[in-house]
Amino acid sequence: MRLRVDAHSPIPIRWQLTEQLKHVIEGGGVVRDHALPSIRELAGFLGINPNTVARAIEDLKRSGYVEARRGKGVFVAPTRPTRPFPTLRAAFLKDAVIRAAALGMTPDDVAMGVLSVAGVGLAAVRGAVAVLLVECSPPELDFFGRELEAQLPVRVDKVLLRDVATVVRRPAPAGQWAAAVTSFAHLPEVERLLAGKGVPVIALLAEAHLETLHRLAQLPAGTRVGVVASAVETGHSLEHSIASAALPNIARVETCPAERTALGRLVRRVDAIVCSTSTAARVRGLVGPTVPVIVDDRALNQRAIQMLGAILGEHDGDGGPPAPPPPARRGRSPRLIRAVSGNGAPPGRRRKGSQAVAP
């Protein structure tokens, strides 16, 4: 593989490596179902931190380019995700690089120029754009904040739901937040608290990883799946994500908190369990050796990430307010964007006039 990273580039090394590996995989540089070099090997070859390589590999897992196989390593996925019109995209990029080289532009010049034209700008790439994140518990704030900062060039201001009213009353510069982000359960309240502030509100849904769905698909027909989470909202997100995948071998999906009594009842009713890292030890202490325990710490819905990225692209990165949204359709709030997994919104959350966006 021909890989090169530039520590002096304004483009983060993680992004450089992720996009280069995608290009190598798409071009057949590593054939389907074959292993990638280990994280240690890639880090040593490129002279970079192994943690940076590990995060790039996680990006590839989320987008479906690779999959981890326990005890064996990371392999190129048997079925690669196809970006829109890959042949036309490759031709366009080749033409752009040739034209840029004729003008004396470096690859970094091209990359930063594209970001600038898109309205993101160098300041946004370095994290100058602020996003307000609202959740009901510190673990949820940490999860969503970590995921957003890993996938977008933003600074996340984390606020507990109970503190939002106090925070928004404080004097703040105009355009302090390019957008507000929360989960479906808190969407109506966050919208109400930010009414009149000119801040678009985006609802994010956390989904099961593709690797989890792949493992569930290998289980016998009629399998009953239990989802265990430390927070009720987390459990319902995973439950809905698995149910929306409509795996033909899964007969039922149900969830419960990681509280011992409820967990004990769930264990007796299901054939496999999906849980987070924080609850895995407790779950394994209750189930027998024949019950598969799949650890899944969730991934953000990618369509919602794209929608947030589009809003950030309207923000010029200098503290000014975002551009106004397009005119609202009848029955739709102009400042509210809903993003969901699968074919519909989570149970009990879909309302007349809302916009459902499938990944």
TABEL-V413306 format. One record per backbone hydrogen bond with DSSP energy under -0.5 kcal/mol. CO is the residue of the C=O (numbers start at 1). NH is the residue of the N-H. Records with the same first field share a line. If there is no record, write none. Layout:
CO: NH + NH
This chain:
1: 3
5: 7
6: 9
10: 12
12: 16
13: 17
14: 18
15: 19
16: 20
17: 21
18: 22
19: 23
20: 24
21: 25
22: 26
23: 27
24: 29 + 30
25: 28
31: 34
34: 76
38: 42
39: 43
40: 44
41: 45
42: 46
43: 47 + 48
49: 52 + 53
50: 54
51: 55
52: 56
53: 57
54: 58
55: 59
56: 60
57: 61
58: 62
59: 63
60: 65 + 66
61: 64
65: 77
67: 75
68: 70
69: 72 + 73
73: 69
74: 36
75: 67
76: 33
78: 80
81: 83
83: 86
85: 89
86: 90
87: 91
88: 92
89: 93
90: 94
91: 95
92: 96
93: 97
94: 98
95: 99
96: 100
97: 101
98: 102
99: 103
100: 103 + 105
101: 104
106: 110
107: 111
108: 112
109: 113
110: 114
111: 115
112: 116
113: 117
114: 118
115: 120 + 121
116: 119
120: 124
121: 125
122: 126
123: 128
124: 127
129: 155
130: 178 + 179
131: 133 + 157
132: 134 + 181
133: 159
135: 161
137: 141
138: 142
139: 143
140: 144
141: 145
142: 146
143: 147
144: 148
145: 149
146: 150
147: 151
148: 152
152: 154
153: 129
154: 156
155: 131 + 157
156: 158
157: 133
159: 135
160: 163 + 164
161: 164
163: 167
164: 168
165: 169
166: 169 + 170
167: 170
173: 176
178: 200
179: 132
180: 202
181: 134
182: 204
183: 186 + 187
184: 187
186: 190
187: 191
188: 192
189: 193
190: 194
192: 195
194: 197
198: 200
200: 180
201: 337
202: 182 + 204
203: 339
204: 184
205: 301
207: 299
209: 213
210: 214
211: 215
212: 216
213: 217
214: 218
215: 218
216: 219
220: 223
223: 225 + 251 + 252
224: 271 + 272
225: 254
226: 274
227: 256
228: 276
229: 258
231: 235
232: 236
233: 237
234: 238
235: 239
236: 240
237: 241
238: 242
239: 243
240: 244
241: 245
242: 245 + 247
243: 246
247: 250
249: 222 + 223 + 251
252: 225
254: 227
256: 229
259: 263
260: 264
261: 265
262: 266
263: 267
264: 268
265: 269
266: 269 + 270
271: 292
272: 226
273: 294
274: 228
275: 296
276: 279 + 280
277: 280 + 281
279: 283
280: 284
281: 285
283: 286 + 287
288: 291
290: 292
292: 273 + 294
293: 295
294: 275 + 296
299: 207
301: 305
302: 306
303: 307
304: 308
305: 309
306: 310
307: 311
308: 312
309: 313
310: 314
311: 314 + 315
312: 315
329: 332
333: 336
335: 201
337: 203
341: 344
346: 349 + 350
351: 354
354: 356
355: 357
356: 358
357: 340
